Amino acid sequence: MPGFTKLRADWEHRYVSDYVLMKYPHDIHKFRCPLGTVPEMWVREMGLGKAIRAFRPYRPEVDAAVVTADRIVIIEGKLFKVMDGLSKLPIYRSLIAETPEFSEYRTLPVEAVLVTPKEPQWAQKVVAELDIVVDIFIPGWIKEYYEAQEKYWTTEEKFEREKRKEMLKGLGY
């Protein structure tokens, strides 16, 4: 259940975080990592650090990036919409080389990983052609997630969401 002031739970971020911390506990990892360049004009006017922060809303974000001793691993986690993750990963992989935050790791190869609880059969050919690794990860709480999804559209759950929205509105949220 989402927090009191939160209208929705962010399950995929939890999913990716749990995966990264389990699979790469001792490596450098970044979550919601922005990718791509920052305009040179911004860098000249503000300096690199400030330009990176200011331009962040305009850069695509990979769910997680991990730097190991021998590679950079970019990770997209998808509980349902696997196609979304697969379509983003080739683009993200191409942006790593020009991402300022990864400049010191540019010589490392980039591995693209899609993390999902169940690989769709249609994806097997696609991942081979796009050189994407699919890693099946099923955390202990996944059953809770699927149960929450099943009851989301029930009358009782709709009523509870509306009640929470009204209470939050009354509190100024």
Rosetta silent file (secondary structure, phi, psi, omega in degrees, C-alpha in Angstrom):
SEQUENCE: MPGFTKLRADWEHRYVSDYVLMKYPHDIHKFRCPLGTVPEMWVREMGLGKAIRAFRPYRPEVDAAVVTADRIVIIEGKLFKVMDGLSKLPIYRSLIAETPEFSEYRTLPVEAVLVTPKEPQWAQKVVAELDIVVDIFIPGWIKEYYEAQEKYWTTEEKFEREKRKEMLKGLGY
SCORE:     score description
SCORE:     0.000 S_00000001
   1 L     0.000  137.948 -179.782    0.000    0.000    0.000 S_00000001
   2 L   -64.685  160.123  176.301    1.353    3.455   -0.827 S_00000001
   3 L   -61.850  165.524 -174.204    2.408    5.823    1.920 S_00000001
   4 L   -56.945  -41.730 -176.910   -0.202    8.094    3.423 S_00000001
   5 L   -93.304    1.542 -177.574    0.693   11.108    1.270 S_00000001
   6 L  -102.622  129.350 -178.360    1.490    9.072   -1.811 S_00000001
   7 L   -82.005  -20.149  178.688   -1.266    8.341   -4.301 S_00000001
   8 L  -145.726  152.449  178.002    0.561    5.468   -5.930 S_00000001
   9 L   -88.935  145.443 -179.752    3.294    3.005   -5.087 S_00000001
  10 L  -104.496   78.368 -173.528    6.442    2.936   -7.190 S_00000001
  11 H   -67.933  -38.448 -175.754    6.949   -0.823   -7.463 S_00000001
  12 H   -66.731  -34.706  177.659    9.389   -0.843  -10.378 S_00000001
  13 H   -67.509  -38.500  175.537   11.932    1.352   -8.597 S_00000001
  14 H   -63.331  -42.308 -179.161   11.790   -0.974   -5.605 S_00000001
  15 H   -59.536  -50.228 -179.342   12.144   -3.928   -7.974 S_00000001
  16 H   -65.402  -42.547  179.516   15.267   -2.530   -9.661 S_00000001
  17 H   -60.203  -47.303  178.393   16.783   -1.419   -6.375 S_00000001
  18 H   -60.383  -41.619  179.965   16.339   -4.867   -4.820 S_00000001
  19 H   -62.484  -50.318 -177.629   17.829   -6.499   -7.918 S_00000001
  20 H   -62.483  -45.007 -177.952   20.899   -4.247   -8.037 S_00000001
  21 H   -67.504  -28.372  177.342   21.600   -4.547   -4.315 S_00000001
  22 H   -79.452  -44.272 -173.035   21.291   -8.347   -4.515 S_00000001
  23 H   -83.766  -32.953 -175.629   23.248   -8.845   -7.766 S_00000001
  24 L  -130.452   57.117 -172.763   25.904   -6.091   -7.458 S_00000001
  25 L   -65.632  -24.666 -174.761   26.271   -5.372   -3.723 S_00000001
  26 L  -110.794    7.084 -179.071   29.920   -4.249   -3.889 S_00000001
  27 L   -99.907  165.143  176.546   29.954   -2.381   -7.188 S_00000001
  28 E   -71.970  128.191  177.738   29.323    1.293   -7.931 S_00000001
  29 E  -137.061  146.795  178.649   25.643    1.789   -8.691 S_00000001
  30 E  -131.325  134.945  178.687   23.466    4.738   -9.610 S_00000001
  31 E  -105.552  147.102 -177.480   19.680    4.727   -9.718 S_00000001
  32 E    49.385   54.909 -171.797   17.564    6.809  -12.128 S_00000001
  33 E   -85.125  121.070  178.442   20.751    7.736  -13.864 S_00000001
  34 E   -71.072  146.567 -178.096   20.533   10.513  -16.492 S_00000001
  35 L  -128.241  158.445  177.014   22.207    9.798  -19.817 S_00000001
  36 L    98.267  179.316 -175.482   23.441   11.812  -22.767 S_00000001
  37 L   -82.028  168.045  172.520   25.220   15.099  -23.233 S_00000001
  38 L  -117.386  135.499 -177.550   24.726   18.458  -21.610 S_00000001
  39 L   -54.987  133.540 -178.482   24.687   21.472  -23.972 S_00000001
  40 H   -58.247  -35.956  178.538   28.129   23.039  -24.255 S_00000001
  41 H   -59.579  -41.571  179.298   26.603   26.517  -23.877 S_00000001
  42 H   -65.143  -41.421 -179.664   25.253   25.525  -20.451 S_00000001
  43 H   -63.229  -43.165  179.208   28.643   24.104  -19.445 S_00000001
  44 H   -62.408  -42.052 -175.960   30.408   27.340  -20.503 S_00000001
  45 H   -77.455  -35.465 -171.958   27.944   29.536  -18.622 S_00000001
  46 H  -113.214  -17.937 -169.655   27.484   27.456  -15.444 S_00000001
  47 L    91.216  156.852 -173.018   30.361   25.016  -15.256 S_00000001
  48 H   -62.202  -47.967 -176.945   29.995   21.280  -15.765 S_00000001
  49 H   -58.750  -48.058 -179.114   28.604   20.353  -12.339 S_00000001
  50 H   -69.598  -37.073  178.870   25.850   22.953  -12.298 S_00000001
  51 H   -64.253  -41.345  177.893   24.996   22.360  -15.976 S_00000001
  52 H   -59.473  -45.219  179.929   24.588   18.622  -15.322 S_00000001
  53 H   -67.133  -42.571 -176.795   22.161   19.340  -12.461 S_00000001
  54 H   -69.278  -33.450 -176.245   20.230   22.026  -14.357 S_00000001
  55 H   -89.310   -3.010 -176.022   19.846   19.957  -17.535 S_00000001
  56 H   -52.051  -43.065 -178.080   18.808   16.749  -15.744 S_00000001
  57 H   -62.441  -16.180 -176.454   15.057   17.068  -16.498 S_00000001
  58 H   -99.636    1.840 -177.869   15.827   17.040  -20.229 S_00000001
  59 L  -107.484  141.657  176.416   17.941   13.871  -20.251 S_00000001
  60 L   -67.241  152.511 -178.484   16.584   10.316  -20.460 S_00000001
  61 E  -120.854  131.639  171.557   17.074    8.172  -17.341 S_00000001
  62 E   -89.306  146.512 -177.964   18.005    4.518  -17.127 S_00000001
  63 E   -56.224  -42.818  178.392   16.572    2.722  -14.074 S_00000001
  64 E  -155.861  151.550  172.581   20.062    1.800  -12.859 S_00000001
  65 E  -133.183  134.585 -178.578   23.664    1.793  -13.984 S_00000001
  66 E  -124.016  134.018  175.536   26.337   -0.347  -12.356 S_00000001
  67 E  -107.572  114.793  176.982   30.075   -0.009  -12.835 S_00000001
  68 L  -101.695 -177.027  179.761   31.887   -3.303  -12.271 S_00000001
  69 L   -65.056  -27.621 -173.817   35.594   -4.004  -12.642 S_00000001
  70 L  -124.446    3.247  179.957   35.165   -4.979  -16.294 S_00000001
  71 L  -167.014  166.859  169.631   31.983   -3.334  -17.636 S_00000001
  72 E  -105.511  131.743  179.388   29.145   -0.862  -17.242 S_00000001
  73 E  -113.499  119.372  174.612   25.758   -2.531  -16.804 S_00000001
  74 E  -101.670  136.901 -170.199   22.664   -0.512  -17.660 S_00000001
  75 E  -128.908  128.933  169.465   19.459   -1.936  -16.221 S_00000001
  76 E  -116.350  130.566  177.567   15.789   -1.452  -17.028 S_00000001
  77 E  -108.257  131.972  179.058   13.298   -3.223  -14.794 S_00000001
  78 L  -135.809  123.648  176.868    9.829   -4.067  -16.059 S_00000001
  79 L   -85.575  -31.154  179.461    7.128   -5.871  -14.139 S_00000001
  80 L  -128.672  -60.313 -169.345    4.666   -5.789  -17.051 S_00000001
  81 L   -82.565   72.729 -177.024    5.586   -3.660  -20.069 S_00000001
  82 H   -60.185  -36.499 -179.827    8.680   -5.531  -21.222 S_00000001
  83 H   -57.531  -39.411  179.222    8.522   -3.915  -24.673 S_00000001
  84 H   -59.645  -46.119 -179.640    9.125   -0.491  -23.097 S_00000001
  85 H   -66.000  -44.194  179.978   12.330   -1.676  -21.445 S_00000001
  86 H   -62.590  -38.184 -177.538   13.607   -3.494  -24.509 S_00000001
  87 H   -72.783  -27.550 -179.092   13.029   -0.502  -26.761 S_00000001
  88 H   -80.439  -35.544 -171.215   14.880    1.896  -24.443 S_00000001
  89 H   -58.271  -41.970  177.423   18.007   -0.171  -23.756 S_00000001
  90 H   -62.388  -36.338  177.963   19.714    0.153  -27.193 S_00000001
  91 H   -67.754  -46.986  178.982   19.289    3.927  -27.040 S_00000001
  92 H   -59.193  -41.652 -179.608   20.586    4.099  -23.475 S_00000001
  93 H   -60.432  -40.405 -179.028   23.591    1.957  -24.403 S_00000001
  94 H   -70.869  -23.077 -179.087   24.503    4.377  -27.204 S_00000001
  95 H   -83.193  -18.189 -177.307   24.253    7.382  -24.863 S_00000001
  96 H   -55.815  -44.517 -176.085   26.704    6.065  -22.241 S_00000001
  97 L   -59.669  -28.014 -178.219   29.786    7.114  -24.262 S_00000001
  98 L  -105.484   10.124 -179.530   28.692   10.771  -24.277 S_00000001
  99 L   -86.650  119.458 -176.554   27.401   10.904  -20.694 S_00000001
 100 H   -57.621  -35.165 -178.405   29.641   13.140  -18.548 S_00000001
 101 H   -65.485  -16.080 -179.699   28.971   11.106  -15.397 S_00000001
 102 H  -112.626   15.614 -174.684   30.591    8.076  -17.076 S_00000001
 103 H   -58.628  -36.265 -178.297   33.567    9.830  -18.679 S_00000001
 104 H   -76.197   -9.554 -178.659   36.115    7.969  -16.544 S_00000001
 105 H  -112.167   11.872 -173.712   34.591    4.597  -17.544 S_00000001
 106 L   -57.364  -25.355 -178.050   34.322    5.197  -21.314 S_00000001
 107 L   -79.132  -12.924 -178.663   36.772    2.408  -22.125 S_00000001
 108 L   -80.406  143.421  174.595   34.562   -0.234  -20.491 S_00000001
 109 L   -68.618  156.821 -178.422   32.089   -2.216  -22.586 S_00000001
 110 E  -112.079  126.542  176.734   28.379   -1.611  -21.902 S_00000001
 111 E  -108.024  130.381  178.934   26.031   -4.479  -21.118 S_00000001
 112 E  -100.948  128.352 -177.091   22.280   -3.888  -21.396 S_00000001
 113 E  -127.847  128.772  171.650   20.088   -5.868  -18.987 S_00000001
 114 E  -103.920  124.119  179.736   16.322   -6.120  -18.824 S_00000001
 115 E  -106.651  127.376 -177.849   15.115   -7.399  -15.457 S_00000001
 116 E  -153.237  153.130  179.160   11.653   -8.930  -15.351 S_00000001
 117 L   -75.014  -21.267 -178.084    9.832  -11.628  -13.376 S_00000001
 118 L  -152.038  118.678 -179.285    8.761  -13.496  -16.535 S_00000001
 119 L   -77.887  126.344  175.585   10.301  -13.286  -19.972 S_00000001
 120 L   -70.363  144.571 -177.500    7.743  -13.168  -22.774 S_00000001
 121 L   -60.494  -35.915 -177.932    8.366  -15.801  -25.443 S_00000001
 122 L   -64.961  -20.591 -174.273    8.372  -13.228  -28.242 S_00000001
 123 H   -76.830  -19.060 -174.652   11.358  -11.457  -26.648 S_00000001
 124 H   -56.898  -45.818  179.733   13.868  -14.282  -27.187 S_00000001
 125 H   -68.475  -41.447 -177.336   14.629  -13.383  -30.806 S_00000001
 126 H   -63.346  -46.549 -177.600   14.660   -9.655  -30.104 S_00000001
 127 H   -64.994  -33.478  177.509   17.120   -9.817  -27.197 S_00000001
 128 H   -66.343  -44.509 -179.308   19.514  -11.912  -29.269 S_00000001
 129 H   -67.485  -35.629 -176.909   19.432   -9.422  -32.153 S_00000001
 130 H   -93.109    0.221 -179.078   19.806   -6.392  -29.870 S_00000001
 131 L    56.102   53.677  178.244   22.436   -7.985  -27.604 S_00000001
 132 E  -117.066  135.945  177.268   20.344   -7.518  -24.465 S_00000001
 133 E   -91.177  132.274  173.604   20.517   -9.815  -21.466 S_00000001
 134 E  -105.518  122.646  179.553   17.198  -10.761  -19.860 S_00000001
 135 E  -114.919  122.010  179.204   17.548  -11.609  -16.184 S_00000001
 136 E   -84.622  123.712 -178.413   14.579  -13.174  -14.416 S_00000001
 137 L  -132.935  123.436 -178.650   14.261  -11.837  -10.874 S_00000001
 138 L  -126.264   91.964  179.505   11.452  -12.807   -8.523 S_00000001
 139 L   -71.645  163.484 -178.101   11.725  -11.095   -5.131 S_00000001
 140 L   -59.975  -28.332 -175.733    9.752  -12.357   -2.142 S_00000001
 141 L   -88.395    1.864 -174.931    7.293   -9.455   -2.288 S_00000001
 142 H   -62.310  -33.248  178.504    6.269   -9.977   -5.935 S_00000001
 143 H   -61.903  -41.527  177.236    3.123  -11.874   -4.914 S_00000001
 144 H   -58.899  -40.850  179.058    2.035   -8.801   -2.895 S_00000001
 145 H   -62.236  -50.381 -178.511    2.531   -6.677   -6.020 S_00000001
 146 H   -64.612  -35.215  175.896    0.404   -8.914   -8.233 S_00000001
 147 H   -64.726  -41.184  177.990   -2.316   -9.089   -5.567 S_00000001
 148 H   -63.198  -38.523  178.495   -2.348   -5.279   -5.380 S_00000001
 149 H   -65.492  -40.406 -179.595   -2.669   -5.129   -9.178 S_00000001
 150 H   -63.786  -38.019 -176.216   -5.579   -7.567   -9.148 S_00000001
 151 H   -93.198   -2.905 -176.048   -7.570   -5.590   -6.601 S_00000001
 152 L   -53.775  -43.584 -175.073   -6.680   -2.100   -7.905 S_00000001
 153 L   -93.870    7.959  177.049   -9.854   -1.744   -9.996 S_00000001
 154 L   -70.438  157.288 -179.534  -12.240   -3.325   -7.495 S_00000001
 155 H   -58.016  -43.510 -178.345  -15.029   -1.113   -6.127 S_00000001
 156 H   -62.280  -43.174 -178.367  -13.583   -1.250   -2.610 S_00000001
 157 H   -68.996  -39.425  176.106  -10.109   -0.181   -3.741 S_00000001
 158 H   -59.660  -44.338  179.165  -11.475    2.676   -5.884 S_00000001
 159 H   -60.658  -44.685  179.212  -13.440    3.882   -2.854 S_00000001
 160 H   -62.226  -40.646  178.744  -10.315    3.736   -0.632 S_00000001
 161 H   -64.672  -43.967  178.813   -8.285    5.726   -3.192 S_00000001
 162 H   -62.827  -41.163  178.648  -10.970    8.392   -3.468 S_00000001
 163 H   -62.110  -43.830  179.299  -11.210    8.616    0.322 S_00000001
 164 H   -65.407  -40.893  178.523   -7.413    9.016    0.591 S_00000001
 165 H   -60.928  -44.599  179.678   -7.402   11.666   -2.168 S_00000001
 166 H   -62.985  -42.390  179.242  -10.096   13.671   -0.379 S_00000001
 167 H   -63.857  -42.970  178.891   -8.244   13.473    2.935 S_00000001
 168 H   -65.104  -38.590  178.052   -4.986   14.579    1.298 S_00000001
 169 H   -62.458  -42.719  177.678   -6.786   17.422   -0.462 S_00000001
 170 H   -64.308  -27.064  178.757   -8.191   18.558    2.873 S_00000001
 171 L   -88.793   -1.954  176.724   -4.668   18.503    4.329 S_00000001
 172 L    93.309   13.157  178.391   -3.324   20.645    1.479 S_00000001
 173 L   -88.716    0.000    0.000   -1.551   17.967   -0.571 S_00000001
